[in-house]
Amino acid sequence: MNGRATEERPPWGYAKLLADRLGQVGSALDIDTGGGEVLAEVPTFPPLMVATEAWPANAQRARKLLGPRGVQIIETVKDAPDESFELVTARHPVRPDWEEVHRVLAPGGYYFAQHVGPGSAFELIEHFLGLLPRAGEGRDPQRECAAAQGAGLVVTDLRTARCRMEFYDVGAVVWLLRKCVWWVPDFSVEKYCDKLADLDTQMRDGKPFVAHSTRHLIEARRPAPRS
């Protein structure tokens, strides 16, 4: 995608923060690890490192990538024992299950994650689908904090970012929509040929298509029982 599209990254540098956290605990669980690419950037894992991934193709890739380093791949958080991890992490989880996060965290343990925020990339999505209701409440950071607290966690940090995306090449748009298939579920080049042609004309005139991704960093702690 070099020279074809760009996307700002959140200012906090999740991958480095993740590596620092994992280097300080004895046990950790990474949720929705995908193919394991982000977790693989971590130089040192704790003695017990487990990751969840429900999609078989990704799970197979994660096992090949992370298995040789001692990482166990399981299907869901529900497969993990109670109070078994000092740290639970996630980068762009599909849907945080706060009750399960609380269950698997050891007392005093932390949840540390980067989530996709509300209305992410809506400018691009709405170019193809038209105006959509702003119903991304499930990804709203304040609502997520409230849900975490409702499950018994204490939110200790919350940061948000709105990151600029620019597309210079219509082929990059096609590539991204085929990768993020949930953005425009019925997408095909044939069906949206006119919309793509409009973008192509704009880009050839030297005007990139601009959208914005939203992210939030959240940290929450499971309180230890008072002695």
N, C-alpha and C positions, 0 to 999 in steps of 0.2 A: 504493500500500500504506500510505499515511499513516494512522495510527490503527487499522490492521488487523493489522499484524505489525511486529515490530522484530527487529533482529539486531545484536549488538555487533560492532564491528570490531576487528581485532587492534591492539595498542597502537603498533606501529611505523610505521604510515602508509605502506603500500607505494607508493601512487601518487606521493607526494612524493619518496620515496627513489629510485624509478625515474626520475623527472624529473631529479633531481640527478645520477644515474649517467650518463644519456644525454647530459647536457650536458657531460660531461668526456671523451668518447671520440670517435674519428673514424669508427668503424664499429660497428654493433650489429645483432643478430638477435633478434627477439621470437618465441617459439615458441607455437603454438596461440593466436593472437591473437584468435580469435573474430571478431566483427564489427568489431574495431578500437577499441571504445569506450574501453577503458582506455588504450591507447597514444595515442589522440586527445587525452587530457588533458595530455600532455606538451607544454610550450610550444615547446621547441627540440629538433630531431632532429640527430643527427650527419650529416655529409655523406653517408655510406652507411648507410641504414636499410632493413632488410629484415624482413619478417614472414612466418611460415608459418601456413597455415590449410587444412586438408584438406577441410572440409565446403563444398561449392560455394556454398550459399546465404550462408554467413558470409563466404566469400572474396569474393564479389561485393559484399557490403556493405562489407567492409574496403577494397576497391579504391576504391569511391565515396567513402568517408570519408577514407582516408589517401593515396590516389593523388595528389590535387592537391597534397599536401605533399611529394611525392617519395618516398614509401615504396613499395618493391617488395613485392608479395605473391607468394609461391611456395607450392607445395603441402606439401612436407615439408622437414625438415632435410637429408635426403639430396640435395636439389637444390642445396645450398649448397657452394661450393668448400672445400677444406681450408684451415685456418688463416687464415680470411678475416675474422674479427670480433674486435675487442678486448673486446666485451661480448656475452654471450648472456643474455636475460631471459625470464621466463615468469610469468604469473599463472594458477595453477590448470592446469598442463599435464595432459593426459590421462594420459600415462605417460612420464616422463623417460627418454630414451635417452642414457645417460651416455657411451657410446662415441661417439655422434654429436656430443654436446656437446663432448667432448674434441677430436674431429677438426676441427670448424669454428672452435674458439677459437684465436686466435693465441697463441703462447707468451707467458706473462705475463698473458693475458687472464682475465676473470672470468665466472662464471655467477652470476646474481643473480635469485632467484625467490621467489614465495610459493606454497606447495603446499597442497592440501587434505590434512588429516591423517587418521588412522585413526578409524573409527567416527563420522564426521561426520554429524550429524542422525539418528543411529540411533534415538533415542527416537521420532521421527516415523515413520521407516521401519518400525520394529517395531510401531507401533500398527496398521499395516495388514497386515504380513506375519508377525507373530509373532516370537519370539526367533530371532535369527540367530547363526550362529557368528562369533566375533570373528576373522575371517580377513583383516582389512584390512592384512596384513603389508606388502603392496606400498606402502602409504602411510605406514608407520611411519617417522618421521624418522631414527631411528638406522640402520634398514636402508637407507634412501636414502643416508645419509652413507657407509655402508660400500660401497654400490654405486658411488657417485661416486669414492671413493678407489680402488676396484678398477679403475676405468677410467683411473686416472692423474691424477685431480684431487686437490687438497688442500683440504679443507673448512676455511674460515677463520671462519665464523660460522654459528650455528644458534640460532634462537629459536622457541619454541612458544607457542601460545595456545589456550584453550578459551573460546569466545564464546557467550553466552546468546542463545537465540532464543525469542521469545514470540509466540504466535498468539492473536488476540482474535476472529477472524472465520473461520468455516469456509470461506467463499469464498476467503480468502487461502491456505488450505491447498490447495484445489483448484487455484488458479492456480499455486502453486509446484510441485505434483506434475505439472502439465502442462508446466511449463517444464523441470524437472529430471526428464526422463522415465526416467532410469536408476535413480532411487531406488525407485520401485514400477513396474516395467516393464509390468505388466498393468493399470495403474490406469485406472478409469473411474468416474464418479459412480454409475452403475447397479450395478456390481459391488461397490463398497465403500460402498453407501448406509448400511448399518447402522453401520459404523465412523465415517462422517462424521456421522451422527445423534448418536452418542455424544459426539463432539467438540463438536457444536453445543450439546448440552444443557449440557456442562461450561462452555462459553464464555458461554452466556446466564446461567449462575449466577454469572458474574463471576470465573471461574477460567481464566486463559489456559493454553493448552497450552505447556509448556516443553520445549525441546530444546537441544542444544548443537552448534555447528559447531567443528571443529578445524582449525587452520592452523599451518604452520611456515614461517619465513623461512630461506632457506638461501643461503649464499654459498660458492662454491668457485673455486679458481684453478688454471689450467693452468700448472705450473711452467715457467719459462724455462730453456733449457739453460745449464749452467754454462760460462763462458768458460774 
